[in-house]
Amino acid sequence: MAGDLQELRVKRISYEAESINSYELVPPAGGDLGPFTAGSHIDLHLKNGMIRSYSLVNDQSERHRYVIAVNRDAAGRGGSSFVHDSFRAGDTVTVSMPRNNFALREDAESSLLIAGGIGITPLLSMIRRLQALRRPWKLSYAARTRRAAAFLDELGTIDPAAQLHVHFDDEHGGRPLDLAAIVGNAPVGTHLYCCGPVPMLEAFEKATAGRPAEHVHVEYFQAKQAPAVDGGFEVRLARSNRTIAVEPGKTILNAVLDAGVMANYSCSEGVCGTCETRVIEGIPDHRDLFLSPEEQAANKTIMICCSGSKSGTLVLDL
């Protein structure tokens, strides 16, 4: 994992909306950063020991900086609050290379993007790319209030002629976006993207149920279901030649780390895919949002941060 990390400097912190700041990260000595594509994210390795993933919002053609936006989530696990409270211009931060689990289909006939709150972040990078390619796109962007909507002014300047639909819940009696109507009006062949809170994503998946699966793209920022912490099984680590008991109240990742075995991880919610591990033997209890239903049914890999075991022993490539 160490070879995947780099030290960057916080060049600028900007207020974007209520509880949302953007952070511009640059190489301390200048020069180019590793390339990324629209929809990518990076992991911040925070000084409090947390690892958190954030989408890149800037144009993929920019090699001199990464720009992320962080929403302070009072109900979260503390990562976003740590960033807001501790980051200052001039600080250094440990950052992973970019990864993309939410890639843009650049050859699509048209693209419909739907964002809820901070879910605008990966879609903003996609919009910049679609503009550069001169591909048609539409955006429906929902937020609780106008004050809570980040990058509104910037979206209006990217393409004043673009079809931008903005919805503020408090100005519509608390009603959310009508995703069924929005999706229903999208022409056949449109690629549909959605990023936002879990209720929005579940409504989006319901609205797109009749669309070709390859045209529907979703990115979750948080888990839909609780991690498997029932325990009562053991994990045999093939490469480490170790057998570890997973006790009740712990995930496989917790047990592995407590035993002193190194394992890659980031979100700890089964969303980012960093902890994906090959299954050699046994039947996983999948709780992640990263693997497709077909991949879960194949039982070839497991997200050890959240998934458990349906068998008494699980043999993993660790």
C-alpha positions, 0 to 999 in steps of 0.5 A: 500500500505504501507505494500507492501513497503520496504526500500532497500540500493543501494549497487552498481551502474554499467554502462551497456551501453550508458545511461543505469545503473544497480542498485543492491538493498539489505536489509540494515541489510542483510537477504533475500528479498521477492521471485520473478519469472522471468519476475517480476518487482518492483516499485521504490517510488522516493523521488520526488514523482514519482513511476516507475516500473523496471524489475528485471534482476537477477536470481530468485534464488537470495534472497539477492538482486534485480537488475534493469537496468534503461535507461535514457529516455530524452523523458520520464516523468523524472523518469529515469533521476531522478534515474540516477542523484540522486541515489548514492551507500549507498542511501536508496530507497523505493521499492515495493514487486515484481509482475509479469505480464510477467511470463515465461512458464517454461514447454514450449517445447522451448522459443523464446525471442525478445528484443529491447533496454532496453526491454532486462531486463525482458528477461535476468531474463527469460534466467537465469531461462531457463538455470537453467531448461535446457530448450531450448531458442533462443534470438534475441536482437536489439539495435540502436547501439552496444554501446546502447546494455546492458548486451551483454558480460553477455549474451555471457557467460550465454551459449556460445552455445545458439543461440543468434542473435544480430542486431544493426540498424546502422549496417543494414542501419537503418533497424529493425529486420525482426520479420516476418522471426524470428517468422516464423522460430519458431517451432510449440509449441514455446512460444514467448516473446517480450519486447521493443519499441512500434513499435517493439511490434506492429510488433511482434503482427502482426507477431504472429497473427496466433499463439495460443494466449496462446503462445504469451507474450508481455510486454509494457513499455509505452502506445500505445494510449493517456489516456482518458482525455475528462472528462465530467462524474462523478465517484461514489466511493462506499466504500468512499461514494463520487461522483467526477466530472472528468473534461476535461484534467484529468484522473480518477486517477487525479480526485480521488487523487485531491479529497484526496482519496487514490488509488494505482498506478504506471506507470500512462500509463495503463501498469503495472496493479497497479491501476486496480479497480473493476467496479460496474456500468457503461461502461469504455472507456478502454485505457490500455495495461494490460487487455486482449480484453476479459477482457476489453469487460467484463467491470468488471475492469478498469485502472483508470490511463488512461481509462475513461467512455463511460457513464455519471456515473461510479461506482467504488469499491473505 
